[in-house]
Amino acid sequence: MFKLGLIINPYAGLGGSVGLKGSDGESIRMEALARGAEMRAPQRMARALQFLVEFANHIEIYCFAGDMGEFVAREQGFTTHVIGAAQQLPSEASDTCAAASALMDQSVDLILFAGGDGTARLIADIVGVRQPVLGVPSGVKMHSGVYAISPEAAGEIVKQLLTGQLVNIAERDVKDIDEDAFRNGQVRARFYGTLLVPEDSQFLQQVKNAGTERDELAQLDVAQEMIQQLQSDTLYLVGPGSTTHLFLQELGLEGSLLGVDILFNNELIALDVTAPQILAQLEKFNGPVRMIITAIGGQGHILGRGNQQFTPDIIKRVGRDNIVIIAARGKILALNGRPLLVDTNDPTLDQSFCGYMRVITGYNESVMYQVGYAAMGNQI
């Protein structure tokens, strides 16, 4: 039997769709819930386990009680061993640490966790490189290289282990940022350690790359090209990122570096909006709508990482053909042929993005680049 340890941080990613840029701290979680946020992590762990249902007779799951793992595992029909429980509800960081320690004591073959970079940090503190670990991406910020590119991709990696395929185990970086600074538009990322991760270049996401001075110069060309393409009386939803932020600065506007802003006729009409606020704007606007997004350096995600304000219903309203991707050529070349990725928490919507999309890569320059279905790895 394969002994699979589960850890779910139920509140991971809670603040994404409502513009809080993280979920660390009880006050932030309460604010996110008050704004109507929904818990994503249990659902995303369920999607990973659904990929393994055919092997249910060969897997024993060890986990903490309730929504830290038990509920999801039993709902998917797995044999479940409850080895502890959160000391308080809602669960806290100390409970994640306790679960990691208890799973180590059980000598599980792999710890599968659903969370963000904060969760990865906690597990790294307890586990280090003594135990293979794999993350199901569920947070707002996921700079670390310990996650699969989607819940289904996490399931695929576990499936490879179950079927005896040769899967490399390698140390991957755990990185995290200061959420308070992040909410104020500053990115302060730090290296916190490493975890031992089953490595598959097709299904495992890369560590987020920081930009360079050369990248910033190239971004200026991208910004100027985007400005040339702006159309009057069109509502633009401008996603987060340094590339999109520089585009707004070149228009003489000071947008929110890490939030979603709304642009109309070269003026910002709303800053750092939440998903409900975007929907409200779409309800009252009858003209054309476009979305401007960029790719995460090193990882290649264009939707579902850091821009969860663009919920599936918003993306469907805008439409694939009205989404503009801007990224300097160097960022695309750094992918080494790996496709751009979409992980919106709606697998059917994700699959609709498969194929090729135009990417603005410089002034009077664009390329057609492949977009992969993250649920199935780097496939197009």
C-alpha positions as CSV (number, residue, x, y, z in Angstrom):
1,M,0.0,0.0,0.0
2,F,1.1,3.5,-0.8
3,K,1.0,5.7,2.4
4,L,-0.1,9.1,1.3
5,G,-0.1,11.9,3.9
6,L,-2.5,14.8,3.3
7,I,-2.4,18.4,4.7
8,I,-5.0,20.9,3.7
9,N,-4.8,24.6,4.7
10,P,-8.5,25.3,4.2
11,Y,-7.9,29.0,4.1
12,A,-5.1,29.1,1.6
13,G,-5.8,31.5,-1.3
14,L,-8.9,32.9,0.5
15,G,-8.0,36.6,-0.2
16,G,-7.2,36.2,-4.0
17,S,-10.6,36.9,-5.6
18,V,-11.4,39.7,-3.2
19,G,-8.2,41.6,-3.7
20,L,-6.5,40.9,-0.3
21,K,-3.4,39.3,-1.9
22,G,-3.0,36.6,0.6
23,S,-4.6,34.8,3.6
24,D,-2.0,35.0,6.4
25,G,-3.5,36.1,9.7
26,E,-6.9,35.6,11.2
27,S,-8.0,39.2,10.6
28,I,-7.3,38.8,6.9
29,R,-9.2,35.5,6.7
30,M,-12.2,37.1,8.4
31,E,-12.1,40.1,6.1
32,A,-11.9,37.8,3.1
33,L,-14.9,35.7,4.3
34,A,-16.9,38.9,5.0
35,R,-16.2,40.0,1.3
36,G,-17.7,36.7,0.1
37,A,-14.5,34.7,-0.6
38,E,-14.8,30.9,-0.9
39,M,-12.4,28.3,0.3
40,R,-10.5,26.9,-2.6
41,A,-8.0,24.5,-1.1
42,P,-10.3,21.6,-0.1
43,Q,-11.8,21.7,-3.6
44,R,-8.4,21.7,-5.3
45,M,-7.2,18.8,-3.1
46,A,-10.3,16.9,-4.1
47,R,-9.4,17.5,-7.8
48,A,-6.0,16.0,-7.2
49,L,-7.4,13.0,-5.4
50,Q,-10.0,12.4,-8.1
51,F,-7.1,11.7,-10.5
52,L,-6.1,8.8,-8.2
53,V,-9.5,7.2,-7.6
54,E,-8.6,4.2,-9.8
55,F,-5.8,3.4,-7.4
56,A,-7.9,3.8,-4.2
57,N,-7.4,0.1,-3.3
58,H,-3.6,0.7,-3.3
59,I,-3.5,3.9,-1.3
60,E,-3.9,4.6,2.4
61,I,-4.4,8.2,3.4
62,Y,-3.1,9.6,6.7
63,C,-4.4,13.0,7.7
64,F,-5.8,15.2,10.4
65,A,-9.5,15.3,11.2
66,G,-12.1,17.5,9.5
67,D,-11.3,20.0,6.8
68,M,-7.5,19.5,7.2
69,G,-7.8,16.3,5.1
70,E,-10.3,13.8,6.5
71,F,-13.4,15.2,4.9
72,V,-11.9,15.4,1.4
73,A,-10.3,12.0,1.5
74,R,-13.4,10.2,2.6
75,E,-15.6,12.0,0.1
76,Q,-13.3,10.6,-2.6
77,G,-13.7,7.1,-1.2
78,F,-10.1,6.5,0.1
79,T,-9.2,4.4,3.2
80,T,-8.4,7.1,5.7
81,H,-6.4,7.1,9.0
82,V,-7.1,10.1,11.2
83,I,-3.9,10.7,13.2
84,G,-4.8,14.0,14.9
85,A,-6.9,17.1,14.9
86,A,-6.5,20.9,14.9
87,Q,-6.2,22.3,18.4
88,Q,-8.4,25.2,17.5
89,L,-11.0,25.9,14.8
90,P,-10.4,27.5,12.4
91,S,-7.0,25.7,12.1
92,E,-3.9,27.8,12.5
93,A,-0.2,27.6,11.4
94,S,0.6,25.5,14.5
95,D,-1.9,22.8,13.3
96,T,-0.2,22.6,9.9
97,C,3.2,22.1,11.7
98,A,1.6,19.5,14.0
99,A,0.2,17.6,11.0
100,A,3.5,17.6,9.2
101,S,5.2,16.2,12.3
102,A,2.6,13.5,12.8
103,L,2.9,12.4,9.2
104,M,6.6,12.2,9.6
105,D,6.1,9.9,12.6
106,Q,3.8,7.7,10.4
107,S,6.6,7.3,7.8
108,V,4.3,8.1,4.9
109,D,5.7,7.8,1.4
110,L,4.7,11.3,0.3
111,I,3.1,14.3,1.9
112,L,0.6,16.0,-0.4
113,F,-0.4,19.4,0.8
114,A,-2.8,22.1,-0.5
115,G,-1.8,25.6,0.3
116,G,0.3,28.6,-0.7
117,D,3.9,29.7,0.0
118,G,3.1,30.2,3.7
119,T,2.0,26.6,4.0
120,A,5.2,25.5,2.2
121,R,7.3,27.4,4.7
122,L,5.7,25.8,7.7
123,I,6.1,22.3,6.2
124,A,9.8,23.1,5.3
125,D,10.4,24.1,8.9
126,I,9.2,20.7,10.2
127,V,10.1,18.3,7.3
128,G,13.2,19.8,5.7
129,V,14.6,17.4,3.1
130,R,13.9,14.2,5.2
131,Q,10.5,13.5,3.5
132,P,9.2,13.8,-0.1
133,V,6.6,16.5,-0.3
134,L,4.4,17.8,-3.2
135,G,2.2,20.9,-3.2
136,V,-1.3,21.3,-4.7
137,P,-1.3,25.0,-5.7
138,S,-4.0,26.7,-3.7
139,G,-2.6,30.0,-2.6
140,V,-2.6,33.5,-4.0
141,K,1.2,33.8,-4.1
142,M,3.1,30.7,-5.2
143,H,6.7,31.7,-5.8
144,S,8.1,28.4,-4.6
145,G,9.1,25.5,-6.9
146,V,7.4,22.8,-4.8
147,Y,4.0,22.8,-6.5
148,A,2.5,21.0,-9.4
149,I,1.2,23.3,-12.1
150,S,-2.4,22.3,-11.3
151,P,-4.3,20.0,-9.0
152,E,-4.6,17.4,-11.7
153,A,-0.9,17.6,-12.4
154,A,-0.3,16.8,-8.7
155,G,-2.4,13.8,-9.1
156,E,-0.5,12.8,-12.2
157,I,2.9,13.0,-10.4
158,V,1.5,10.7,-7.6
159,K,0.2,8.4,-10.2
160,Q,3.6,8.1,-11.7
161,L,5.0,7.0,-8.3
162,L,2.2,4.5,-7.9
163,T,2.8,2.9,-11.3
164,G,6.5,2.5,-10.7
165,Q,7.7,5.1,-13.2
166,L,11.2,6.6,-12.6
167,V,10.5,10.0,-11.0
168,N,13.4,12.1,-9.9
169,I,13.4,13.4,-6.3
170,A,15.1,16.8,-6.1
171,E,15.5,19.7,-3.6
172,R,13.3,22.6,-4.7
173,D,13.3,26.1,-3.3
174,V,10.7,27.4,-0.9
175,K,10.2,31.2,-1.2
176,D,7.7,33.5,0.3
177,I,6.9,37.3,0.4
178,D,6.0,39.8,3.1
179,E,2.2,39.9,2.7
180,D,1.9,43.3,4.4
181,A,4.4,44.8,2.0
182,F,2.7,43.0,-0.9
183,R,-0.6,44.7,-0.1
184,N,1.2,48.0,-0.3
185,G,2.5,47.2,-3.7
186,Q,6.0,46.0,-2.7
187,V,7.4,42.6,-3.6
188,R,9.8,41.4,-0.9
189,A,10.6,37.7,-1.7
190,R,12.9,35.6,0.5
191,F,14.4,32.2,0.2
192,Y,13.3,30.1,3.3
193,G,14.7,26.7,2.6
194,T,14.2,23.6,0.5
195,L,11.8,20.6,0.3
196,L,12.4,17.3,-1.3
197,V,10.0,17.1,-4.3
198,P,9.2,14.5,-7.0
199,E,10.4,16.3,-10.0
200,D,8.7,16.3,-13.4
201,S,9.4,19.2,-15.7
202,Q,6.0,18.7,-17.4
203,F,3.9,18.8,-14.2
204,L,6.0,20.7,-11.7
205,Q,6.0,24.5,-11.7
206,Q,9.2,26.5,-11.7
207,V,10.3,29.0,-9.1
208,K,9.2,32.5,-9.9
209,N,12.0,34.5,-11.5
210,A,12.7,38.1,-10.6
211,G,13.2,40.6,-13.5
212,T,16.5,42.2,-14.6
213,E,17.4,45.7,-15.8
214,R,17.4,44.4,-19.4
215,D,13.9,43.0,-18.9
216,E,12.7,46.4,-17.7
217,L,14.0,48.1,-20.8
218,A,12.3,45.5,-23.0
219,Q,9.1,46.1,-21.0
220,L,9.1,49.7,-22.1
221,D,8.9,48.6,-25.7
222,V,6.0,46.3,-24.8
223,A,4.2,49.1,-23.0
224,Q,4.5,51.4,-26.0
225,E,3.1,48.8,-28.3
226,M,0.2,48.2,-26.0
227,I,-0.5,51.9,-25.8
228,Q,-0.6,52.0,-29.6
229,Q,-3.2,49.3,-29.6
230,L,-5.6,50.9,-27.1
231,Q,-9.1,51.6,-28.5
232,S,-11.5,54.3,-27.5
233,D,-14.7,53.6,-25.5
234,T,-13.3,50.2,-24.5
235,L,-13.2,49.0,-21.0
236,Y,-9.8,47.4,-20.1
237,L,-9.3,45.2,-17.1
238,V,-5.5,45.5,-16.4
239,G,-4.1,42.6,-14.4
240,P,-1.2,42.7,-11.9
241,G,2.5,42.6,-12.7
242,S,5.4,44.8,-13.4
243,T,4.8,44.7,-17.2
244,T,1.2,45.8,-16.9
245,H,2.2,48.4,-14.2
246,L,4.8,49.9,-16.5
247,F,2.2,50.1,-19.3
248,L,0.0,52.2,-17.0
249,Q,3.0,54.4,-15.9
250,E,3.8,55.1,-19.6
251,L,0.2,56.4,-19.9
252,G,1.0,58.7,-17.0
253,L,-1.1,56.7,-14.6
254,E,-0.2,55.2,-11.3
255,G,-1.9,51.8,-11.1
256,S,-1.8,49.2,-8.4
257,L,1.3,47.0,-9.1
258,L,-0.3,43.9,-7.6
259,G,-4.0,44.5,-8.1
260,V,-6.5,44.7,-11.0
261,D,-7.2,48.2,-12.3
262,I,-9.9,49.3,-14.7
263,L,-9.0,51.6,-17.6
264,F,-11.4,53.6,-19.8
265,N,-10.3,56.1,-22.5
266,N,-6.8,56.4,-21.0
267,E,-8.1,57.1,-17.5
268,L,-8.2,54.8,-14.5
269,I,-11.8,54.6,-13.2
270,A,-11.1,52.0,-10.5
271,L,-8.1,50.8,-8.7
272,D,-7.2,47.4,-7.0
273,V,-10.7,46.0,-7.6
274,T,-12.2,42.7,-6.3
275,A,-14.0,40.1,-8.4
276,P,-17.4,41.4,-7.3
277,Q,-16.4,44.9,-8.2
278,I,-15.3,43.8,-11.7
279,L,-18.6,42.0,-12.2
280,A,-20.5,45.1,-11.2
281,Q,-18.6,47.2,-13.8
282,L,-19.3,44.6,-16.5
283,E,-23.0,44.6,-15.6
284,K,-23.4,48.3,-16.2
285,F,-21.1,48.6,-19.2
286,N,-22.5,47.8,-22.6
287,G,-19.4,48.5,-24.8
288,P,-16.4,46.3,-25.7
289,V,-14.3,44.8,-22.8
290,R,-10.7,43.6,-23.0
291,M,-8.4,42.1,-20.5
292,I,-4.6,42.9,-20.4
293,I,-2.5,40.3,-18.6
294,T,1.1,39.1,-18.4
295,A,2.9,35.9,-17.7
296,I,4.6,35.0,-14.4
297,G,8.4,34.9,-15.0
298,G,9.8,31.4,-15.0
299,Q,6.5,29.8,-14.4
300,G,4.5,30.9,-17.4
301,H,1.1,31.1,-15.8
302,I,-1.1,33.8,-17.3
303,L,-4.3,33.1,-15.3
304,G,-4.8,31.6,-11.9
305,R,-1.6,32.8,-10.2
306,G,-1.7,36.2,-8.5
307,N,-4.7,37.4,-10.5
308,Q,-7.5,35.3,-9.0
309,Q,-9.6,38.5,-9.1
310,F,-10.2,37.2,-12.7
311,T,-12.6,34.5,-11.7
312,P,-13.9,32.0,-14.2
313,D,-17.2,33.9,-14.7
314,I,-15.4,37.1,-15.4
315,I,-13.0,35.4,-17.9
316,K,-16.0,33.8,-19.7
317,R,-17.7,37.2,-19.9
318,V,-14.6,38.8,-21.4
319,G,-13.9,35.9,-23.8
320,R,-10.6,34.3,-24.9
321,D,-10.4,36.5,-28.0
322,N,-10.6,39.7,-25.9
323,I,-7.6,38.8,-23.7
324,V,-4.3,40.5,-24.5
325,I,-1.1,38.9,-23.3
326,I,1.9,41.2,-22.9
327,A,5.4,39.9,-22.0
328,A,8.9,40.9,-23.0
329,R,10.6,38.5,-25.4
330,G,13.1,37.4,-22.8
331,K,10.4,36.2,-20.5
332,I,9.0,34.0,-23.3
333,L,12.4,32.7,-24.2
334,A,13.1,31.8,-20.6
335,L,10.3,29.3,-20.7
336,N,12.5,27.1,-23.0
337,G,9.6,26.0,-25.1
338,R,7.3,25.3,-22.2
339,P,3.8,26.6,-22.8
340,L,2.0,29.4,-21.1
341,L,-0.4,28.0,-18.5
342,V,-4.0,28.6,-17.3
343,D,-5.3,27.3,-14.0
344,T,-8.5,29.2,-13.2
345,N,-10.1,26.6,-10.9
346,D,-12.4,25.7,-13.8
347,P,-10.8,22.8,-15.7
348,T,-13.3,23.1,-18.6
349,L,-12.5,26.8,-19.0
350,D,-8.8,26.0,-18.8
351,Q,-9.0,23.5,-21.6
352,S,-10.7,26.0,-23.8
353,F,-7.5,28.0,-23.8
354,C,-5.5,25.2,-25.4
355,G,-3.8,26.2,-28.6
356,Y,-1.9,29.3,-29.6
357,M,-2.4,32.9,-28.5
358,R,-0.8,36.1,-29.6
359,V,1.7,37.7,-27.2
360,I,2.9,41.2,-27.5
361,T,6.7,41.0,-27.0
362,G,8.0,44.4,-28.1
363,Y,7.3,47.5,-30.1
364,N,5.7,46.4,-33.4
365,E,6.5,42.8,-32.4
366,S,4.4,39.9,-31.3
367,V,4.5,36.1,-31.5
368,M,2.1,33.3,-31.6
369,Y,2.8,31.1,-28.5
370,Q,1.4,27.9,-27.2
371,V,-1.0,27.8,-24.2
372,G,-1.2,24.6,-22.3
373,Y,-3.9,22.9,-20.3
374,A,-2.4,23.0,-16.8
375,A,-4.6,20.2,-15.6
376,M,-2.8,17.8,-18.0
377,G,0.7,19.2,-17.7
378,N,2.4,21.1,-20.5
379,Q,0.0,20.0,-23.2
380,I,-1.6,22.0,-25.9
